[in-house]
Amino acid sequence: MPYRQLHQLSPFVRRCGEGRLPPGYSRPPAFILDHELIHVLSGRASYRVGKRIVPLSKGELLFIPPGILTQSWNRSTTTLSYQFIHFDF
């Protein structure tokens, strides 16, 4: 992506909302085609972003760039609640 000034950015929001990953949940690997931000409201779970495993808990923010293989699962005893936004430029 070419260098841009902050005032030149105009992201297009594809979707946003809230989600939950209940205990025992597992999502198979998938590619995310746009940028994604995940903000954890409560609970714990894990995300695989490329080759990296990222444990998530309350208050954390995860940025996933486009075209990266992702996977998520919840092996804890509590539901992970989160907000998300998918966007591109």
Backbone as JSON Lines, residues from 0, in Angstrom:
{"i":0,"aa":"M","n":[0.86,-1.17,0.0],"ca":[0.0,0.0,0.0],"c":[0.9,1.23,0.0]}
{"i":1,"aa":"P","n":[0.64,2.19,-0.86],"ca":[1.46,3.4,-0.88],"c":[1.25,4.22,0.4]}
{"i":2,"aa":"Y","n":[2.27,5.01,0.74],"ca":[2.21,5.87,1.91],"c":[1.11,6.92,1.75]}
{"i":3,"aa":"R","n":[0.31,7.13,2.8],"ca":[-0.76,8.12,2.77],"c":[-0.74,8.94,4.06]}
{"i":4,"aa":"Q","n":[-1.17,10.18,3.95],"ca":[-1.35,11.03,5.12],"c":[-2.61,10.58,5.85]}
{"i":5,"aa":"L","n":[-2.65,10.78,7.16],"ca":[-3.8,10.36,7.95],"c":[-5.1,10.94,7.43]}
{"i":6,"aa":"H","n":[-5.12,12.19,7.0],"ca":[-6.35,12.82,6.53],"c":[-6.81,12.26,5.17]}
{"i":7,"aa":"Q","n":[-5.95,11.46,4.49],"ca":[-6.31,10.87,3.21],"c":[-6.97,9.5,3.34]}
{"i":8,"aa":"L","n":[-6.94,8.93,4.53],"ca":[-7.53,7.61,4.74],"c":[-9.04,7.71,4.78]}
{"i":9,"aa":"S","n":[-9.67,6.8,4.11],"ca":[-11.13,6.74,4.11],"c":[-11.54,5.27,4.1]}
{"i":10,"aa":"P","n":[-11.48,4.61,5.25],"ca":[-11.77,3.18,5.26],"c":[-13.24,2.88,4.94]}
{"i":11,"aa":"F","n":[-13.44,1.75,4.28],"ca":[-14.78,1.27,3.97],"c":[-15.08,0.14,4.94]}
{"i":12,"aa":"V","n":[-16.09,0.31,5.78],"ca":[-16.46,-0.72,6.76],"c":[-17.36,-1.75,6.07]}
{"i":13,"aa":"R","n":[-16.89,-2.97,6.04],"ca":[-17.65,-4.05,5.39],"c":[-18.68,-4.65,6.34]}
{"i":14,"aa":"R","n":[-18.3,-4.83,7.58],"ca":[-19.25,-5.29,8.59],"c":[-18.67,-5.06,9.97]}
{"i":15,"aa":"C","n":[-19.56,-4.95,10.95],"ca":[-19.13,-4.79,12.33],"c":[-20.22,-5.33,13.23]}
{"i":16,"aa":"G","n":[-19.88,-5.58,14.46],"ca":[-20.87,-6.1,15.39],"c":[-20.22,-6.69,16.62]}
{"i":17,"aa":"E","n":[-20.98,-7.55,17.29],"ca":[-20.49,-8.23,18.49],"c":[-20.63,-9.73,18.28]}
{"i":18,"aa":"G","n":[-19.74,-10.48,18.91],"ca":[-19.79,-11.93,18.79],"c":[-19.41,-12.59,20.09]}
{"i":19,"aa":"R","n":[-19.58,-13.91,20.1],"ca":[-19.25,-14.71,21.28],"c":[-18.62,-16.02,20.84]}
{"i":20,"aa":"L","n":[-17.65,-16.45,21.62],"ca":[-17.06,-17.78,21.43],"c":[-17.33,-18.55,22.72]}
{"i":21,"aa":"P","n":[-18.31,-19.45,22.74],"ca":[-18.62,-20.19,23.96],"c":[-17.55,-21.24,24.26]}
{"i":22,"aa":"P","n":[-17.49,-21.72,25.5],"ca":[-16.53,-22.78,25.84],"c":[-16.68,-23.96,24.89]}
{"i":23,"aa":"G","n":[-15.57,-24.5,24.43],"ca":[-15.58,-25.63,23.51],"c":[-15.66,-25.25,22.04]}
{"i":24,"aa":"Y","n":[-15.85,-23.96,21.76],"ca":[-15.97,-23.5,20.37],"c":[-14.64,-23.65,19.64]}
{"i":25,"aa":"S","n":[-14.73,-24.0,18.36],"ca":[-13.54,-24.08,17.51],"c":[-13.95,-23.74,16.08]}
{"i":26,"aa":"R","n":[-13.26,-22.77,15.48],"ca":[-13.5,-22.4,14.08],"c":[-12.32,-22.88,13.27]}
{"i":27,"aa":"P","n":[-12.58,-23.6,12.18],"ca":[-11.46,-24.09,11.36],"c":[-10.71,-22.94,10.7]}
{"i":28,"aa":"P","n":[-9.49,-23.19,10.23],"ca":[-8.71,-22.14,9.58],"c":[-9.45,-21.52,8.39]}
{"i":29,"aa":"A","n":[-9.33,-20.21,8.25],"ca":[-9.96,-19.47,7.14],"c":[-9.14,-18.23,6.86]}
{"i":30,"aa":"F","n":[-9.22,-17.74,5.64],"ca":[-8.55,-16.5,5.26],"c":[-9.51,-15.33,5.44]}
{"i":31,"aa":"I","n":[-9.04,-14.26,6.05],"ca":[-9.8,-13.02,6.17],"c":[-9.33,-12.13,5.02]}
{"i":32,"aa":"L","n":[-10.27,-11.65,4.21],"ca":[-9.91,-10.9,3.02],"c":[-9.79,-9.4,3.23]}
{"i":33,"aa":"D","n":[-10.22,-8.89,4.39],"ca":[-10.04,-7.47,4.68],"c":[-9.38,-7.32,6.05]}
{"i":34,"aa":"H","n":[-9.1,-6.1,6.44],"ca":[-8.55,-5.84,7.77],"c":[-9.61,-6.16,8.81]}
{"i":35,"aa":"E","n":[-9.19,-6.66,9.96],"ca":[-10.13,-6.93,11.04],"c":[-9.54,-6.46,12.36]}
{"i":36,"aa":"L","n":[-10.37,-5.81,13.16],"ca":[-10.03,-5.45,14.54],"c":[-10.98,-6.19,15.46]}
{"i":37,"aa":"I","n":[-10.43,-6.8,16.5],"ca":[-11.23,-7.5,17.5],"c":[-10.93,-6.89,18.85]}
{"i":38,"aa":"H","n":[-11.97,-6.46,19.56],"ca":[-11.83,-5.89,20.91],"c":[-12.54,-6.83,21.88]}
{"i":39,"aa":"V","n":[-11.8,-7.39,22.83],"ca":[-12.36,-8.37,23.77],"c":[-13.05,-7.66,24.93]}
{"i":40,"aa":"L","n":[-14.33,-7.99,25.12],"ca":[-15.12,-7.4,26.21],"c":[-15.02,-8.22,27.49]}
{"i":41,"aa":"S","n":[-15.01,-9.56,27.36],"ca":[-14.91,-10.43,28.53],"c":[-14.52,-11.84,28.08]}
{"i":42,"aa":"G","n":[-14.05,-12.63,29.04],"ca":[-13.71,-14.02,28.77],"c":[-12.3,-14.19,28.22]}
{"i":43,"aa":"R","n":[-12.03,-15.43,27.76],"ca":[-10.72,-15.78,27.23],"c":[-10.89,-16.75,26.07]}
{"i":44,"aa":"A","n":[-9.99,-16.67,25.1],"ca":[-9.95,-17.59,23.97],"c":[-8.61,-17.4,23.27]}
{"i":45,"aa":"S","n":[-8.39,-18.17,22.21],"ca":[-7.14,-18.07,21.46],"c":[-7.43,-17.88,19.98]}
{"i":46,"aa":"Y","n":[-6.56,-17.13,19.32],"ca":[-6.62,-16.92,17.87],"c":[-5.29,-17.34,17.29]}
{"i":47,"aa":"R","n":[-5.35,-17.97,16.14],"ca":[-4.14,-18.19,15.36],"c":[-4.16,-17.17,14.25]}
{"i":48,"aa":"V","n":[-3.09,-16.39,14.13],"ca":[-2.95,-15.39,13.09],"c":[-1.67,-15.75,12.34]}
{"i":49,"aa":"G","n":[-1.81,-16.31,11.14],"ca":[-0.66,-16.84,10.44],"c":[-0.11,-18.02,11.23]}
{"i":50,"aa":"K","n":[1.16,-17.95,11.63],"ca":[1.78,-19.03,12.41],"c":[1.81,-18.73,13.9]}
{"i":51,"aa":"R","n":[1.28,-17.59,14.29],"ca":[1.35,-17.13,15.68],"c":[0.06,-17.43,16.44]}
{"i":52,"aa":"I","n":[0.17,-17.96,17.65],"ca":[-0.98,-18.19,18.53],"c":[-1.08,-16.99,19.47]}
{"i":53,"aa":"V","n":[-2.28,-16.38,19.52],"ca":[-2.49,-15.18,20.32],"c":[-3.57,-15.46,21.36]}
{"i":54,"aa":"P","n":[-3.21,-15.56,22.66],"ca":[-4.24,-15.69,23.69],"c":[-4.9,-14.32,23.91]}
{"i":55,"aa":"L","n":[-6.22,-14.32,23.99],"ca":[-6.96,-13.07,24.17],"c":[-7.74,-13.09,25.47]}
{"i":56,"aa":"S","n":[-7.82,-11.94,26.12],"ca":[-8.64,-11.78,27.32],"c":[-9.17,-10.35,27.38]}
{"i":57,"aa":"K","n":[-10.0,-10.1,28.36],"ca":[-10.69,-8.81,28.49],"c":[-9.76,-7.61,28.3]}
{"i":58,"aa":"G","n":[-10.23,-6.65,27.47],"ca":[-9.52,-5.41,27.26],"c":[-8.51,-5.43,26.13]}
{"i":59,"aa":"E","n":[-8.24,-6.59,25.57],"ca":[-7.22,-6.67,24.52],"c":[-7.82,-6.37,23.15]}
{"i":60,"aa":"L","n":[-6.96,-5.88,22.27],"ca":[-7.33,-5.52,20.91],"c":[-6.41,-6.29,19.97]}
{"i":61,"aa":"L","n":[-7.0,-6.96,18.99],"ca":[-6.23,-7.74,18.02],"c":[-6.48,-7.19,16.63]}
{"i":62,"aa":"F","n":[-5.4,-6.89,15.91],"ca":[-5.51,-6.45,14.52],"c":[-5.04,-7.59,13.63]}
{"i":63,"aa":"I","n":[-5.86,-7.92,12.62],"ca":[-5.52,-8.96,11.66],"c":[-5.5,-8.34,10.27]}
{"i":64,"aa":"P","n":[-4.34,-8.36,9.62],"ca":[-4.26,-7.8,8.27],"c":[-4.93,-8.73,7.26]}
{"i":65,"aa":"P","n":[-5.25,-8.23,6.07],"ca":[-5.93,-9.06,5.07],"c":[-5.02,-10.16,4.52]}
{"i":66,"aa":"G","n":[-5.66,-11.26,4.09],"ca":[-4.94,-12.35,3.44],"c":[-4.18,-13.26,4.37]}
{"i":67,"aa":"I","n":[-4.44,-13.17,5.68],"ca":[-3.74,-14.0,6.67],"c":[-4.66,-15.15,7.09]}
{"i":68,"aa":"L","n":[-4.08,-16.34,7.21],"ca":[-4.84,-17.49,7.68],"c":[-5.13,-17.31,9.17]}
{"i":69,"aa":"T","n":[-6.38,-17.45,9.56],"ca":[-6.78,-17.29,10.97],"c":[-7.57,-18.51,11.43]}
{"i":70,"aa":"Q","n":[-7.61,-18.68,12.73],"ca":[-8.38,-19.75,13.36],"c":[-8.67,-19.28,14.78]}
{"i":71,"aa":"S","n":[-9.78,-19.71,15.35],"ca":[-10.08,-19.34,16.74],"c":[-10.66,-20.53,17.49]}
{"i":72,"aa":"W","n":[-10.43,-20.54,18.81],"ca":[-10.97,-21.59,19.65],"c":[-11.04,-21.1,21.08]}
{"i":73,"aa":"N","n":[-11.92,-21.73,21.85],"ca":[-12.09,-21.38,23.26],"c":[-12.02,-22.65,24.09]}
{"i":74,"aa":"R","n":[-10.92,-22.82,24.79],"ca":[-10.74,-23.98,25.67],"c":[-10.92,-23.61,27.13]}
{"i":75,"aa":"S","n":[-11.35,-22.37,27.38],"ca":[-11.58,-21.94,28.77],"c":[-13.0,-22.33,29.19]}
{"i":76,"aa":"T","n":[-13.36,-21.99,30.41],"ca":[-14.69,-22.32,30.93],"c":[-15.65,-21.14,30.82]}
{"i":77,"aa":"T","n":[-15.18,-20.02,30.26],"ca":[-16.02,-18.84,30.12],"c":[-16.17,-18.45,28.65]}
{"i":78,"aa":"T","n":[-17.28,-17.82,28.32],"ca":[-17.53,-17.34,26.97],"c":[-16.72,-16.08,26.69]}
{"i":79,"aa":"L","n":[-16.09,-16.03,25.53],"ca":[-15.4,-14.81,25.1],"c":[-16.42,-13.94,24.39]}
{"i":80,"aa":"S","n":[-16.61,-12.71,24.86],"ca":[-17.46,-11.72,24.19],"c":[-16.57,-10.67,23.57]}
{"i":81,"aa":"Y","n":[-16.87,-10.29,22.33],"ca":[-16.0,-9.35,21.63],"c":[-16.78,-8.48,20.66]}
{"i":82,"aa":"Q","n":[-16.16,-7.38,20.3],"ca":[-16.66,-6.5,19.23],"c":[-15.69,-6.64,18.07]}
{"i":83,"aa":"F","n":[-16.21,-6.52,16.84],"ca":[-15.33,-6.65,15.69],"c":[-15.71,-5.64,14.61]}
{"i":84,"aa":"I","n":[-14.74,-5.37,13.77],"ca":[-14.97,-4.52,12.6],"c":[-14.08,-5.03,11.47]}
{"i":85,"aa":"H","n":[-14.68,-5.24,10.3],"ca":[-13.96,-5.62,9.08],"c":[-13.97,-4.4,8.17]}
{"i":86,"aa":"F","n":[-12.8,-4.02,7.67],"ca":[-12.73,-2.82,6.83],"c":[-11.59,-2.96,5.83]}
{"i":87,"aa":"D","n":[-11.63,-2.12,4.79],"ca":[-10.52,-2.0,3.86],"c":[-10.45,-0.57,3.37]}
{"i":88,"aa":"F","n":[-9.46,-0.3,2.56],"ca":[-9.25,1.05,2.05],"c":[-9.55,1.07,0.57]}
